[in-house]
Amino acid sequence: MLDLKLAMYIDFPIYMKPGVLVTCADDIEVYSIGQNDSIKFDKCGFTALAHPSSLAIGTTHGVFVLEPTTETAQLELEYRTCHRFLHKPSIEEMHTFGAVCKTSQNFLKYSSRENYSILRSDSEFVYTDSTYYFDQQTAKVLLALFNQMGGIHCEIDAYGDFLQALGPGASSEYTRNLANVSKEEPQLVAIREKIFFLLKGTPLNIIALNNSRFYHIGTTQEYLFNFTSNPDLRAELNLLFEAFCISLSAAKELGNAVCVIHSIIESGCSVASGTVIEYSRLGRNVSVGNNTIISGCWINHQAVLPPNCFLHSICVKVDGKSGFVTIAFSIDDNLKKSVDCTSKINLLQFFGVPLTNCLEKWGLSDSKCFSEDTKCMSLWNAHLFPLCTSLPDSVMATLKMVNALQNSKTFQLAEEDKLLSVEESIFLKDVVTMLKFREELCEEIGTQLQKLTYL
């Protein structure tokens, strides 16, 4: 994803003053501008790219309320200023704060083919966010605040907490809104308020890319759709279904239904349609269900992966020692849903099964699944996944738990097994060892491809 972002933004530094560019790993922007146009990041304060989107898309992204303009013509590239930034607003809020725009025939002339179907003549749309920049002076101001506070020990959103403080219409009300916070910390509101008053009055400049399209791949369903089924994204970026891989399995027979990235799939492995496999190694006698994501895994024993599954292995460092944990979920599981006491954890579902039933099948108690001081209990912070000494063992341990649910069987975890949550696994991740696995995989793929070239 980093390589793709660098390729898309390759021209940005030419017209950029010293500063910081912020982008996300879960979105892709494609755009077209005039032959003599250029995207310039040369103004003081913040400058953000903006894309025409439907109001429904706006409810899950940031939305810009633009200052009125006297220009009547709408071009592929427009430089505007923002009055206020709304973070994941409702459709009613978009109308109330004046974020909703109307299309015109001239606007549609510059819209991409895909946007044309969304933004019909005289229809409503909003400008949504993607990548933004702030200049060196603003960076120094933020750094001074960071040093003054001695670091930040709570969740600060690089979009919601920064951009909502900008523009003449900004309000501090958002600092007390905790709706989109994954973990509430006592100092969060106070730090948000400091950031707001620090950035208040800072301009938010907008680069409106009227001939652009924003692809979000941040959910499992979006990821699967865009890399296995979406012809538009594939055509626009000339994406391959197989990229730097050794695929000797039945995946070949499915043609365009499977996406394989930097992976080795041995002969005898069965892969169903609508699946993405990345940075993984799958041996013989492995059966993968449809609509499944496999990432960073090594499966060297007979295994069955159910359909609609997300499986991802992480190397972690616990007490100074490296280990492995494999997390698994149904692509329909809601990791953000939370309850406030253990008597309600039956409302949380894992692969469509109430979590209480899952714990019973695995021989786990509520107290081992959730720490005593946990206020909001969710699949995100539930201690479910065994810590193992090897990557293949980690995958198999988690698959046995999942298969027990699928086959209505019992799989007893040992009392001494250390279990980690997704939250802990990310915090404890050992990136160096994870990259080493990828490098070794890359070297082997390269060697095998070289041998095939000489055959």
C-alpha positions as CSV (number, residue, x, y, z in Angstrom):
1,M,0.0,0.0,0.0
2,L,2.9,2.3,0.7
3,D,4.3,1.7,-2.8
4,L,0.9,2.5,-4.3
5,K,0.6,5.8,-2.3
6,L,4.1,6.9,-3.3
7,A,3.3,6.2,-6.9
8,M,0.0,8.2,-6.8
9,Y,1.6,11.1,-5.0
10,I,4.9,11.1,-7.0
11,D,4.4,14.7,-8.3
12,F,3.3,16.2,-5.0
13,P,6.8,17.2,-3.6
14,I,7.5,19.3,-6.7
15,Y,4.9,21.8,-5.6
16,M,5.1,21.4,-1.9
17,K,6.7,23.6,0.7
18,P,8.4,22.0,3.7
19,G,5.7,20.3,5.9
20,V,3.9,17.1,6.7
21,L,1.7,15.0,4.4
22,V,-0.9,12.8,6.2
23,T,-2.6,9.9,4.4
24,C,-4.4,6.7,5.3
25,A,-3.5,3.1,4.5
26,D,-7.1,2.1,3.9
27,D,-8.1,4.3,1.0
28,I,-7.1,4.8,-2.7
29,E,-7.7,8.0,-4.6
30,V,-7.6,8.2,-8.4
31,Y,-8.0,11.6,-10.1
32,S,-7.5,13.5,-13.3
33,I,-6.6,17.2,-13.7
34,G,-5.9,19.5,-16.7
35,Q,-2.7,19.1,-18.6
36,N,-1.5,22.5,-17.4
37,D,-2.8,22.1,-13.8
38,S,-0.8,21.1,-10.8
39,I,-1.7,20.2,-7.2
40,K,0.1,22.7,-5.0
41,F,0.7,22.5,-1.2
42,D,2.2,25.9,-0.8
43,K,-0.2,27.7,1.6
44,C,0.1,28.4,5.3
45,G,-1.9,26.1,7.7
46,F,-3.6,23.0,6.5
47,T,-4.4,22.0,2.9
48,A,-6.7,19.0,2.2
49,L,-7.7,17.1,-0.9
50,A,-11.5,16.9,-1.4
51,H,-13.5,14.5,-3.5
52,P,-17.2,14.7,-4.6
53,S,-19.2,12.0,-2.9
54,S,-22.7,11.0,-2.2
55,L,-24.3,12.0,1.1
56,A,-24.3,8.4,2.2
57,I,-20.5,8.2,1.8
58,G,-20.2,11.4,3.7
59,T,-21.8,9.8,6.8
60,T,-18.7,7.6,7.3
61,H,-16.0,10.1,6.3
62,G,-14.9,13.7,6.9
63,V,-17.0,16.3,5.1
64,F,-15.9,19.9,4.2
65,V,-18.2,22.9,4.5
66,L,-16.8,25.2,1.8
67,E,-16.9,29.0,1.9
68,P,-19.1,30.4,-0.9
69,T,-17.5,31.3,-4.2
70,T,-18.4,33.7,-6.9
71,E,-17.0,31.4,-9.6
72,T,-19.8,29.8,-11.6
73,A,-17.7,27.4,-13.6
74,Q,-16.7,24.1,-12.0
75,L,-13.3,22.8,-13.2
76,E,-11.4,19.5,-12.7
77,L,-9.2,21.3,-10.1
78,E,-10.4,24.1,-7.8
79,Y,-8.7,25.8,-4.9
80,R,-11.2,26.7,-2.2
81,T,-11.3,27.5,1.5
82,C,-13.1,25.6,4.2
83,H,-15.5,27.2,6.7
84,R,-15.8,24.1,8.9
85,F,-14.9,20.4,8.9
86,L,-17.6,17.8,9.9
87,H,-16.4,14.4,11.2
88,K,-18.7,11.5,10.1
89,P,-21.9,13.8,10.1
90,S,-25.4,12.7,9.7
91,I,-27.2,13.7,6.5
92,E,-29.3,16.2,8.5
93,E,-26.1,17.8,9.9
94,M,-24.7,18.1,6.4
95,H,-27.7,20.1,5.3
96,T,-27.8,22.1,8.6
97,F,-24.2,23.3,8.3
98,G,-24.3,24.0,4.6
99,A,-22.0,21.1,3.4
100,V,-24.4,19.9,0.6
101,C,-23.6,21.0,-2.9
102,K,-25.6,20.7,-6.2
103,T,-24.2,19.3,-9.4
104,S,-24.4,21.1,-12.7
105,Q,-23.9,20.0,-16.3
106,N,-20.5,21.7,-16.3
107,F,-19.6,19.8,-13.1
108,L,-20.7,16.5,-14.6
109,K,-18.6,17.1,-17.7
110,Y,-15.5,16.7,-15.5
111,S,-16.9,13.9,-13.3
112,S,-15.5,10.4,-13.7
113,R,-17.7,7.7,-15.3
114,E,-18.3,6.1,-11.9
115,N,-19.2,9.4,-10.2
116,Y,-21.6,10.3,-13.0
117,S,-23.9,7.5,-11.9
118,I,-23.8,8.9,-8.3
119,L,-23.9,12.6,-9.1
120,R,-26.6,13.0,-11.6
121,S,-27.7,16.4,-12.9
122,D,-29.2,18.6,-10.2
123,S,-28.3,15.9,-7.5
124,E,-26.8,16.6,-4.1
125,F,-23.2,15.8,-3.1
126,V,-20.6,16.6,-0.5
127,Y,-16.8,17.0,-0.6
128,T,-15.2,14.3,1.5
129,D,-11.6,14.1,2.8
130,S,-8.7,11.8,2.1
131,T,-5.1,13.2,2.3
132,Y,-4.0,16.5,3.9
133,Y,-0.9,18.5,4.5
134,F,0.2,21.1,7.0
135,D,3.2,23.5,6.7
136,Q,6.4,23.5,8.7
137,Q,5.3,26.3,11.0
138,T,2.2,24.4,12.0
139,A,4.2,21.3,12.6
140,K,6.5,23.2,15.0
141,V,3.4,24.5,16.9
142,L,2.1,20.9,17.3
143,L,5.5,19.6,18.3
144,A,5.8,22.3,21.0
145,L,2.5,21.2,22.4
146,F,3.6,17.6,22.3
147,N,6.8,18.4,24.2
148,Q,5.0,20.6,26.7
149,M,2.6,17.7,27.6
150,G,5.5,15.2,27.8
151,G,3.9,13.0,25.1
152,I,0.3,11.9,24.4
153,H,-1.1,8.9,26.3
154,C,-4.6,8.6,24.8
155,E,-6.1,8.2,21.3
156,I,-5.8,11.3,19.2
157,D,-7.4,11.1,15.7
158,A,-5.2,12.7,13.0
159,Y,-8.4,13.7,11.1
160,G,-11.2,14.3,13.6
161,D,-9.1,16.0,16.3
162,F,-7.0,18.2,14.0
163,L,-9.3,19.1,11.2
164,Q,-12.4,19.8,13.3
165,A,-10.4,22.6,15.0
166,L,-9.8,24.5,11.7
167,G,-11.7,27.1,9.8
168,P,-13.7,30.2,11.0
169,G,-16.8,28.0,11.7
170,A,-15.0,25.5,14.0
171,S,-16.7,24.7,17.3
172,S,-15.2,23.0,20.4
173,E,-18.3,20.8,20.8
174,Y,-16.6,17.8,19.2
175,T,-14.0,17.7,22.0
176,R,-16.6,16.1,24.3
177,N,-18.1,13.7,21.7
178,L,-16.7,10.3,22.4
179,A,-18.8,8.4,19.9
180,N,-16.0,7.3,17.6
181,V,-13.4,6.6,20.3
182,S,-12.2,3.0,20.7
183,K,-10.9,3.5,24.2
184,E,-11.9,6.3,26.6
185,E,-9.1,7.9,28.6
186,P,-9.7,10.4,31.4
187,Q,-7.4,13.0,29.9
188,L,-8.8,12.7,26.3
189,V,-11.2,15.7,26.5
190,A,-8.6,18.0,28.1
191,I,-6.1,17.2,25.4
192,R,-8.6,17.6,22.6
193,E,-9.5,21.1,24.0
194,K,-5.8,22.0,24.1
195,I,-5.4,21.0,20.4
196,F,-8.6,22.9,19.5
197,F,-7.5,26.2,21.1
198,L,-4.0,25.8,19.7
199,L,-5.2,25.4,16.1
200,K,-8.2,27.6,16.3
201,G,-8.1,30.2,13.6
202,T,-5.7,28.2,11.4
203,P,-6.8,28.2,7.8
204,L,-8.0,25.0,6.1
205,N,-7.4,25.2,2.4
206,I,-9.1,22.9,0.0
207,I,-8.0,21.3,-3.3
208,A,-11.3,20.1,-4.8
209,L,-10.6,17.3,-7.3
210,N,-13.9,17.2,-9.2
211,N,-12.7,14.5,-11.5
212,S,-11.7,12.0,-8.9
213,R,-12.8,8.8,-7.2
214,F,-12.3,7.7,-3.6
215,Y,-12.1,4.0,-2.9
216,H,-12.3,2.9,0.8
217,I,-10.8,-0.5,1.6
218,G,-10.9,-0.2,5.4
219,T,-13.5,-2.9,6.1
220,T,-13.2,-6.6,5.2
221,Q,-16.1,-6.4,2.8
222,E,-14.6,-3.4,1.0
223,Y,-11.2,-5.1,0.9
224,L,-12.6,-8.2,-0.7
225,F,-14.9,-6.4,-3.1
226,N,-12.2,-4.0,-4.4
227,F,-9.5,-6.6,-4.9
228,T,-11.6,-9.5,-6.3
229,S,-14.7,-8.1,-7.9
230,N,-14.5,-4.4,-8.6
231,P,-13.6,-3.9,-12.3
232,D,-13.4,-0.1,-12.1
233,L,-10.5,0.0,-9.6
234,R,-8.7,-2.8,-11.4
235,A,-9.0,-1.0,-14.7
236,E,-8.0,2.4,-13.3
237,L,-4.8,1.1,-11.6
238,N,-4.1,-1.9,-13.9
239,L,-4.2,-4.2,-10.9
240,L,-3.2,-7.9,-11.2
241,F,-5.0,-10.8,-9.7
242,E,-1.7,-12.5,-9.0
243,A,1.2,-10.3,-7.9
244,F,4.7,-11.8,-7.3
245,C,3.5,-15.2,-6.1
246,I,3.8,-18.9,-6.7
247,S,0.3,-20.2,-7.2
248,L,0.2,-23.9,-8.1
249,S,-3.2,-24.6,-6.6
250,A,-6.9,-24.6,-7.7
251,A,-6.8,-20.8,-7.4
252,K,-5.6,-20.8,-11.0
253,E,-8.8,-22.5,-12.2
254,L,-10.9,-19.7,-10.6
255,G,-9.3,-17.1,-12.8
256,N,-10.3,-13.6,-11.7
257,A,-12.1,-14.7,-8.5
258,V,-9.0,-14.9,-6.3
259,C,-6.4,-12.3,-5.6
260,V,-2.9,-13.6,-4.5
261,I,-0.3,-11.1,-3.3
262,H,3.3,-12.0,-2.4
263,S,2.3,-15.6,-1.4
264,I,3.1,-19.2,-2.0
265,I,0.2,-21.6,-2.6
266,E,1.3,-25.1,-3.1
267,S,-0.3,-27.8,-5.3
268,G,-3.2,-29.5,-3.6
269,C,-4.4,-26.4,-1.9
270,S,-8.0,-25.5,-2.7
271,V,-9.0,-21.8,-2.7
272,A,-12.7,-20.7,-3.2
273,S,-13.8,-17.6,-5.1
274,G,-13.8,-14.0,-3.7
275,T,-10.7,-14.6,-1.6
276,V,-7.6,-12.5,-1.0
277,I,-4.4,-14.1,0.2
278,E,-1.4,-11.9,1.0
279,Y,2.1,-12.4,2.5
280,S,1.2,-16.0,3.3
281,R,2.2,-19.6,2.7
282,L,-0.4,-22.3,2.2
283,G,0.6,-25.9,2.0
284,R,-1.0,-29.0,0.6
285,N,-4.4,-30.2,1.9
286,V,-5.5,-26.7,2.9
287,S,-9.0,-25.7,1.9
288,V,-10.0,-22.1,1.9
289,G,-13.7,-21.0,1.9
290,N,-15.0,-18.2,-0.3
291,N,-14.9,-14.5,0.7
292,T,-11.9,-15.0,3.0
293,I,-8.9,-12.9,3.8
294,I,-5.6,-14.6,4.8
295,S,-2.8,-12.3,5.8
296,G,0.7,-13.1,7.1
297,C,-0.1,-16.8,7.7
298,W,1.8,-20.0,7.3
299,I,-0.3,-23.1,7.2
300,N,1.7,-26.3,6.8
301,H,-0.8,-28.9,8.0
302,Q,-4.2,-30.1,6.8
303,A,-6.7,-27.3,7.5
304,V,-10.1,-26.0,6.6
305,L,-10.8,-22.3,6.6
306,P,-14.6,-21.5,6.7
307,P,-16.1,-19.0,4.3
308,N,-16.4,-15.3,5.2
309,C,-13.3,-15.5,7.4
310,F,-10.6,-13.1,8.3
311,L,-7.3,-14.7,9.4
312,H,-4.2,-12.7,10.3
313,S,-1.0,-13.7,12.0
314,I,1.0,-11.2,14.1
315,C,4.4,-11.6,15.7
316,V,4.5,-10.2,19.2
317,K,7.1,-9.6,21.8
318,V,6.0,-10.6,25.4
319,D,8.3,-10.3,28.3
320,G,11.2,-9.8,25.9
321,K,10.5,-13.0,24.0
322,S,9.1,-13.2,20.4
323,G,5.9,-15.3,19.9
324,F,3.0,-15.5,17.5
325,V,-0.7,-15.0,17.7
326,T,-3.3,-15.5,14.9
327,I,-6.5,-13.5,15.1
328,A,-9.7,-14.7,13.3
329,F,-13.1,-13.2,12.8
330,S,-16.1,-13.6,10.5
331,I,-16.1,-10.7,8.0
332,D,-19.5,-9.9,9.5
333,D,-18.4,-9.7,13.1
334,N,-18.7,-6.3,14.8
335,L,-15.5,-5.6,16.6
336,K,-16.7,-2.2,17.8
337,K,-19.9,-3.4,19.6
338,S,-19.3,-3.3,23.3
339,V,-21.1,-4.1,26.6
340,D,-20.5,-2.7,30.1
341,C,-20.6,-6.0,32.1
342,T,-19.9,-9.7,31.8
343,S,-23.6,-10.6,32.1
344,K,-24.1,-9.0,28.7
345,I,-21.3,-10.6,26.7
346,N,-23.8,-13.0,25.2
347,L,-24.8,-10.0,23.0
348,L,-21.3,-10.1,21.4
349,Q,-21.1,-12.6,18.5
350,F,-18.1,-14.4,17.2
351,F,-18.6,-16.1,13.9
352,G,-22.4,-15.7,14.5
353,V,-22.2,-17.5,17.8
354,P,-22.9,-15.7,21.2
355,L,-19.5,-15.2,22.9
356,T,-20.8,-16.9,26.1
357,N,-21.4,-20.1,24.0
358,C,-17.9,-19.8,22.5
359,L,-16.2,-19.5,25.9
360,E,-18.1,-22.6,27.0
361,K,-16.9,-24.6,24.0
362,W,-13.3,-23.5,24.6
363,G,-13.4,-24.0,28.4
364,L,-12.8,-20.4,29.1
365,S,-14.2,-18.3,32.0
366,D,-15.4,-14.7,31.7
367,S,-12.5,-13.6,34.0
368,K,-9.9,-15.0,31.6
369,C,-11.5,-13.4,28.6
370,F,-11.8,-10.0,30.1
371,S,-9.7,-8.2,32.7
372,E,-11.4,-7.0,35.9
373,D,-10.8,-3.4,35.1
374,T,-12.3,-3.6,31.6
375,K,-15.2,-1.1,31.4
376,C,-16.2,-1.6,27.8
377,M,-16.1,-5.3,26.7
378,S,-15.9,-6.1,23.0
379,L,-14.3,-8.5,20.5
380,W,-11.5,-6.0,20.2
381,N,-10.3,-6.4,23.8
382,A,-11.4,-9.9,24.5
383,H,-8.5,-12.3,25.3
384,L,-9.3,-15.0,22.8
385,F,-6.2,-16.0,20.8
386,P,-3.4,-18.3,22.0
387,L,0.2,-17.1,22.1
388,C,2.4,-19.7,20.4
389,T,6.2,-20.1,19.8
390,S,5.9,-20.7,16.1
391,L,3.8,-19.1,13.3
392,P,2.3,-22.4,12.0
393,D,1.3,-23.5,15.5
394,S,-0.4,-20.2,16.1
395,V,-2.5,-20.5,12.9
396,M,-3.5,-24.1,13.8
397,A,-4.4,-23.2,17.4
398,T,-6.8,-20.4,16.3
399,L,-8.3,-22.5,13.5
400,K,-9.1,-25.3,15.9
401,M,-11.1,-22.8,18.0
402,V,-13.0,-21.6,14.9
403,N,-13.6,-25.1,13.6
404,A,-15.0,-26.1,16.9
405,L,-17.7,-23.5,16.5
406,Q,-18.4,-24.4,12.9
407,N,-18.7,-28.2,13.7
408,S,-20.5,-27.7,17.0
409,K,-17.6,-29.5,18.8
410,T,-15.6,-28.7,22.0
411,F,-12.0,-27.5,21.9
412,Q,-10.5,-27.1,25.3
413,L,-7.7,-24.6,25.8
414,A,-5.2,-25.4,28.4
415,E,-5.3,-23.4,31.6
416,E,-1.7,-22.3,31.2
417,D,-2.3,-21.0,27.6
418,K,-1.7,-17.2,27.5
419,L,-4.4,-15.5,25.5
420,L,-4.1,-12.1,23.8
421,S,-6.7,-9.7,22.4
422,V,-6.5,-7.9,19.1
423,E,-5.8,-4.7,21.1
424,E,-2.9,-6.3,22.9
425,S,-1.5,-8.0,19.8
426,I,-1.3,-4.7,18.0
427,F,0.3,-3.0,21.0
428,L,2.9,-5.8,21.4
429,K,3.6,-6.4,17.7
430,D,7.2,-7.2,16.7
431,V,7.4,-5.6,13.3
432,V,11.1,-6.6,12.7
433,T,10.3,-10.3,13.0
434,M,7.1,-9.9,10.8
435,L,9.2,-8.2,8.1
436,K,11.8,-11.0,8.3
437,F,9.1,-13.5,7.5
438,R,8.0,-11.4,4.5
439,E,11.6,-11.1,3.4
440,E,12.2,-14.8,3.5
441,L,9.0,-15.4,1.6
442,C,10.0,-12.8,-1.0
443,E,13.4,-14.5,-1.5
444,E,11.8,-17.9,-1.9
445,I,9.3,-16.6,-4.4
446,G,12.0,-14.9,-6.3
447,T,14.1,-18.0,-6.5
448,Q,11.2,-20.2,-7.6
449,L,10.1,-17.7,-10.3
450,Q,13.7,-17.6,-11.6
451,K,13.7,-21.4,-11.9
452,L,10.4,-21.3,-13.7
453,T,11.8,-18.7,-16.1
454,Y,14.5,-21.2,-17.2
455,L,12.2,-24.1,-17.6
